[in-house]
Amino acid sequence: MRMCMIECINEEKNCKNKECRQWIDYEDDHNCTLIAVEKHGNMTLREISDRLGVSFVRIKQIEDKLVQKLSKKALMKTIR
């Protein structure tokens, strides 16, 4: 866990460090993706799109591309 996450939880405040790669513009989760995952666990693509402020379709496109890359990697490992 990151120290800033612990600090935000303990002090019940939103993260102000917009330079952090875990920062999101979603105050219900203290502006932190780590806190969002800790609070909610697995989330739907729609819940993720709400937190990131992008469309559901865009999140689905990203997921599809990731699955494709992972499948290629798995295939390459079995070939070797």
N, C-alpha and C positions, 0 to 999 in steps of 0.2 A: 504494500500500500504506500501511496505517496504521502509525504508529510502534510502537504497542503490539503489533501482530502481529509485527513484526520483532524486537522485544525478547523476546517469548515464544519465538520460534523459536530465536534466538541463545542464550538462557539455558536453553532446554529446560524451561520452566516453564509452568504453566497460568495463564491470565489470571484475575486477581482482581477486575477492574473489572466488577461486575455491572450497572452503570449504562450501560455501552457497548451500543449497539443491535446490535452484532455478537456479543455474549456469548451462549453457549448452555451448558447444563449437560451437557457431554459432554467429559470429561477426555481421552479418546483423541485429540481434536483441539484440545487445549489450551484448551477452552472458547471457541473462536472460529469463527464461521461462515466467515470469510475463510481461515483455516488449513484448515478442512475442505474447502473448494472447491479450494484450492491443492494439497492432498494427494491428493484423490480425483477431481477434475474432475467430470464429469457423474455424478449419483447417481440412483438409483431413488427413487420416491416412498416406498418402504419404508425406505430408508436415511435419507431426510430425516425421516420420522416418528420413527425411532429417536433421531435427534439432537435433535429438538425436543420429544420426550416427549409427542407427541400421536398419535392413531390414524392409521393409513393412510387410513381413510375420510375423516377431516377434511382431510388433505393433498390428497386427490383432489377434495374439494369446493372447496377454495381454488384448485386448479389449474383446475378447470372454470369457476369464476367469472372467473378471470384471462383465460382463453382467450376467454370470452364478451366481456369488456370490450375486449380487443385486437381482436377481430373487429369490434365496433361502431366502434372508432376507425378501423380500416382502411376500413370501409364509408363512414364520414363523410368521410374524405379523398378517396375516389374520387368522391363526390357533388359535392364542391366544385369 
